[in-house]
Amino acid sequence: MKNTKALSHIRQLCNLGVESHSVMPAVMQALHTLIPSSHNVFIWTTPQGQPVDRYCEVYSPVVQLAYAQNLAGMPDLAALARDGKPVGNMQHRAPEFYASPYYNEVHRPMRARRSLDAVVRTASGTQGVLVLHRDSDVAFTDAEAQELEGILPYLRNIWTLPSNHSSDVFAETAGHGTIICDGMGRVHCRSTSASQMLLMAQTQGVLSKPTAPADLPIELMTIVHRLVELRASDPLGSIPALQVRNRWGQFVFRAMWLDGMVDSAAPYGASDALVSISVWRQEPLAVSVVRGFQDSPLSPKQRDVALRLVVGRSAEEIVTELSISATTYKDHLRKIYEKLGISKRADLIRQLTQPALV
């Protein structure tokens, strides 16, 4: 039996009119509720099927490096994207695949033993390939393949629906990363999530790529320099920040001294003066609100109304967009307030825009 709540959640995410990169992490997360998997991947392609970008829920530097190599056993993704079946090209693999360098250097570190794929095509050509991975000997079933094929029309909407200008408003997610460096910008360590977000933030040249792996991008060095400059006058109060934006959303970097690591008399860039840079990815407000619906008691229609209220639609606009009467709109609104235990729009906005886990 179909999981109607999960399907409704995915449909609403895909119908937001938000750029595909900004909404795809939320779609990948939502897919776990529909079809159990260890982690999911989306690979953007040209209309002719050539890979151009990817989002993977599991970040591994080793895997990133292996992807760039022409390893034996690696599937011809361009051919799959151009000519493959809509769903299930990777569902049944030959035994020799599991002995190939590609499996051992990419899939094994990613803990991806079983795979199920779907090719997203629109009238203008292939948009990308979605792959669900499972760290198990339990293969994806034909019923799960049919479930995945059933959401392809929703996925196509990400590229075919008109852009929604409310996606220019961003909300901070609860997922974040941390980079630890010294006053000279030498990186001592960084969390896996920070590494992934740095990689995303460097897309489209928003952040430069340092020449050495242990160095910070030049743009982040500016907030470290600012922190060092301020340490004599305001060593604990100042938190320099940098905000950048690209197709993945908005990224916010904040620099602060680690406890016990501030000495205003120490020379500039002292190696024992450690700095913590927090990294946050912000997503379009509409995506954040729909994430918050995942465990909500609201019905699909009530979610449609609530979403439009939060992103600033008027009652008249909601009635028109949803093709409902004013009386039906008021009835939905009353039930929304009752189910959420609130009494006004401000409470609705506050409740539905709390940070959501990424």
C-alpha positions in Angstrom: 0.0 0.0 0.0 1.3 3.4 -0.9 2.5 5.7 1.8 0.2 8.6 1.0 1.7 11.0 3.6 5.2 10.4 2.2 4.0 10.9 -1.3 2.2 14.1 -0.4 5.3 15.4 1.3 7.5 14.7 -1.8 4.9 16.2 -4.1 4.8 19.4 -2.1 8.6 19.7 -2.1 8.7 19.2 -5.9 6.0 21.7 -6.5 7.6 24.7 -4.7 9.1 26.3 -7.8 12.5 26.2 -6.1 15.9 25.7 -7.9 16.7 22.0 -8.1 19.9 22.2 -6.1 18.2 24.1 -3.2 15.4 21.6 -2.8 17.2 18.3 -3.6 18.7 17.7 -0.1 15.2 17.9 1.3 13.8 15.6 -1.4 16.6 13.1 -0.7 15.7 13.1 3.0 12.0 12.7 2.3 12.6 9.6 0.1 13.8 7.6 3.1 10.3 7.6 4.4 8.9 6.3 1.1 11.6 3.7 0.3 14.0 2.6 3.1 17.6 3.3 2.1 21.0 4.0 3.7 21.7 7.2 1.7 20.6 8.8 -1.5 22.4 10.5 -4.4 21.3 12.9 -7.2 23.6 13.5 -10.2 22.7 16.4 -12.4 23.5 16.0 -16.1 23.4 17.9 -19.3 20.3 17.2 -21.6 22.6 14.8 -23.4 23.4 12.9 -20.2 26.9 14.1 -19.3 27.3 14.4 -15.5 27.8 18.0 -14.3 27.1 18.0 -10.5 26.1 15.7 -7.7 24.6 15.7 -4.2 25.4 12.7 -1.9 24.0 12.4 1.6 27.3 10.7 2.6 30.5 12.8 2.2 33.8 11.0 1.8 37.0 12.6 0.4 38.2 9.1 -0.8 34.9 8.7 -2.7 35.2 12.2 -4.2 38.7 11.4 -5.5 37.6 8.0 -6.8 34.7 9.5 -8.7 37.2 11.5 -10.8 39.0 8.3 -11.9 38.0 6.0 -14.7 37.7 2.9 -12.5 36.9 -0.5 -14.0 33.3 -1.4 -13.3 32.1 2.2 -13.3 28.8 2.4 -15.1 28.5 4.6 -18.2 26.3 7.2 -16.6 26.0 9.3 -19.7 24.6 6.3 -21.7 22.3 5.4 -18.8 21.0 9.0 -18.5 20.4 9.1 -22.3 19.1 5.6 -23.0 18.4 3.8 -19.8 15.0 2.7 -18.5 13.1 5.2 -16.4 13.8 3.1 -13.3 15.9 0.1 -12.3 19.0 0.2 -14.4 21.2 -0.6 -11.3 18.7 -2.8 -9.5 20.0 -6.2 -10.6 23.8 -6.2 -11.0 26.0 -9.0 -12.2 28.2 -10.8 -9.6 31.4 -9.4 -11.2 30.3 -5.9 -10.3 31.1 -6.7 -6.6 34.6 -7.6 -7.5 35.3 -4.5 -9.5 37.6 -1.6 -8.4 34.6 0.8 -8.8 32.6 -1.2 -6.2 35.6 -1.5 -3.8 36.8 2.1 -4.1 33.4 3.9 -4.3 30.5 1.8 -3.2 32.2 -0.1 -0.4 33.4 3.1 1.4 30.0 4.6 0.9 28.4 1.4 2.3 26.3 1.1 -0.8 25.8 -2.6 -1.6 22.4 -2.4 -3.3 21.2 0.4 -5.6 17.9 1.5 -7.2 18.0 4.4 -9.8 15.6 6.6 -11.6 16.3 8.8 -14.7 14.6 12.2 -14.6 13.7 13.4 -18.1 11.7 16.4 -19.2 10.8 17.6 -22.7 14.1 19.4 -22.9 16.2 16.3 -22.2 17.7 14.4 -19.2 17.9 16.5 -16.0 19.7 13.9 -13.8 19.8 10.5 -12.2 18.5 9.7 -8.8 20.2 6.7 -7.0 19.0 5.1 -3.7 21.7 3.0 -2.0 21.2 0.3 0.7 23.9 -1.0 2.9 22.4 -4.5 3.0 22.1 -7.7 1.1 18.4 -7.1 0.9 17.8 -6.0 -2.7 15.3 -3.3 -3.7 12.1 -5.0 -4.8 10.1 -4.5 -7.9 7.3 -2.9 -5.8 9.9 -0.4 -4.5 11.0 0.3 -8.1 7.3 1.0 -9.0 7.0 3.3 -6.0 10.1 5.2 -7.2 8.7 5.4 -10.8 5.5 6.8 -9.4 7.2 9.9 -8.1 9.0 10.7 -11.4 6.2 13.1 -12.5 6.7 15.0 -9.2 10.5 15.2 -9.7 10.0 16.5 -13.2 8.0 19.4 -11.8 11.2 20.7 -10.1 12.5 21.7 -13.6 9.2 22.5 -15.3 7.1 24.6 -12.9 7.6 28.4 -12.8 10.1 29.8 -10.4 8.7 31.0 -7.1 10.1 34.3 -6.0 9.4 33.5 -2.3 12.4 31.2 -2.6 14.6 34.3 -2.2 13.7 34.2 1.6 16.0 31.8 3.5 15.7 29.9 6.8 18.5 28.3 8.7 18.7 24.5 9.0 19.7 22.7 12.2 22.5 20.9 10.4 25.9 22.6 10.6 29.6 22.0 10.5 32.7 23.2 12.3 36.2 24.1 11.0 39.1 24.5 13.5 42.0 26.6 12.3 44.7 29.0 13.7 45.0 32.7 13.3 47.0 32.2 10.0 44.2 30.2 8.5 45.8 26.8 8.7 43.1 24.2 9.1 43.7 21.8 12.0 40.5 19.8 11.5 37.0 20.0 10.2 33.8 18.0 10.5 32.5 15.9 7.7 29.5 18.2 7.4 31.7 21.3 7.2 33.7 19.6 4.4 30.5 18.9 2.4 29.2 22.4 2.9 32.5 24.0 1.9 32.3 21.9 -1.3 28.8 23.1 -2.0 29.7 26.8 -1.2 32.6 26.7 -3.7 30.1 25.9 -6.5 29.9 28.7 -9.1 33.0 30.4 -7.7 31.2 31.8 -4.6 34.1 30.6 -2.4 37.6 30.2 -3.9 39.4 26.9 -3.7 42.7 27.2 -1.7 45.9 26.0 -3.2 46.6 23.6 -0.3 44.1 21.4 1.5 45.2 22.7 4.9 44.4 26.3 4.0 41.1 28.2 4.2 39.5 29.8 1.2 40.6 33.5 0.9 37.1 34.7 1.7 37.1 32.8 5.0 40.5 34.2 5.9 38.9 37.7 5.9 36.8 36.8 8.9 39.7 35.1 10.7 41.8 38.3 10.1 39.0 40.4 11.5 38.7 38.2 14.6 42.5 38.5 15.2 42.3 42.3 14.7 39.5 42.6 17.3 41.0 40.3 19.9 42.6 43.2 21.9 39.5 45.4 22.0 36.8 42.8 22.2 38.3 39.3 22.5 35.1 37.5 23.5 32.2 39.6 22.1 32.9 39.9 18.4 31.9 37.2 16.0 32.8 38.1 12.4 30.6 36.5 9.8 30.5 35.9 6.1 27.4 35.2 4.1 27.5 33.8 0.5 24.8 32.5 -1.8 24.7 30.2 -4.8 22.3 27.6 -6.3 22.6 25.4 -3.2 21.1 28.1 -1.0 22.8 30.5 1.4 25.8 29.7 3.5 26.8 31.6 6.7 30.2 31.3 8.3 30.9 32.7 11.8 34.3 32.8 13.5 35.0 32.8 17.2 37.8 32.0 19.5 37.8 28.6 21.2 37.6 28.9 25.0 41.0 29.4 26.7 42.7 30.1 23.4 42.6 34.0 23.5 45.7 35.9 24.5 45.6 39.5 23.4 49.4 39.8 24.0 50.2 36.8 21.7 51.7 37.6 18.3 49.5 37.6 15.3 48.6 34.1 14.1 50.0 32.4 17.2 49.7 28.6 16.7 48.0 28.1 20.1 45.3 30.7 19.3 42.6 28.4 17.8 39.6 29.6 16.0 36.3 27.8 15.5 34.4 28.6 12.2 30.8 27.4 12.3 29.2 26.7 8.9 25.5 26.8 8.3 23.5 26.2 5.2 20.3 28.1 4.8 17.6 26.8 2.5 14.6 28.6 0.9 11.9 29.3 3.5 9.3 27.3 1.6 11.6 24.2 1.7 12.1 24.7 5.4 8.4 24.9 6.0 7.6 21.8 4.0 10.3 19.9 5.9 8.4 20.9 9.1 5.3 19.2 7.7 6.8 15.8 7.7 5.4 14.8 11.1 2.6 17.3 11.1 -1.0 16.4 11.9 -2.2 18.6 9.0 -3.9 17.1 5.9 -2.3 17.7 2.5 -4.8 20.5 1.7 -4.2 22.1 5.0 -0.4 22.0 4.4 -0.9 23.7 1.1 -2.8 26.5 2.8 -0.3 26.7 5.7 2.7 26.9 3.3 1.2 29.8 1.4 0.4 31.7 4.6 3.9 31.3 5.9 5.6 32.5 2.6 3.4 35.6 2.5 0.4 34.8 0.3 -2.8 36.7 1.0 -6.2 35.0 1.6 -7.3 36.1 -1.9 -4.1 34.7 -3.5 -4.5 31.3 -1.7 -8.1 31.0 -2.7 -7.1 31.6 -6.4 -4.0 29.4 -6.4 -5.8 26.4 -4.8 -9.0 26.9 -6.6 -11.1 26.8 -3.4 -13.9 29.0 -2.1 -13.4 31.6 0.6 -15.5 29.5 2.9 -13.3 26.4 2.3 -10.2 28.5 3.0 -11.6 29.7 6.3 -12.5 26.2 7.3 -8.9 25.0 6.5 -7.5 27.9 8.5 -9.7 27.1 11.5 -8.6 23.4 11.5 -4.9 24.3 11.0 -5.1 26.5 14.1 -6.9 23.8 16.1 -4.5 21.0 15.2 -1.4 23.1 15.9 -2.8 24.6 19.1 -2.4 28.2 17.9 -4.6 31.2 17.3 -2.9 33.5 14.9 -0.7 33.6 11.8 2.4 34.8 13.7 2.2 31.6 15.8 1.9 29.6 12.6 5.0 31.2 11.1 7.0 30.7 14.3 6.0 27.1 14.6 6.7 26.1 11.0 10.0 28.0 10.5 11.9 26.3 13.3 15.2 24.9 12.0 14.8 21.4 10.5 17.4 18.6 10.5 19.3 18.2 7.3 
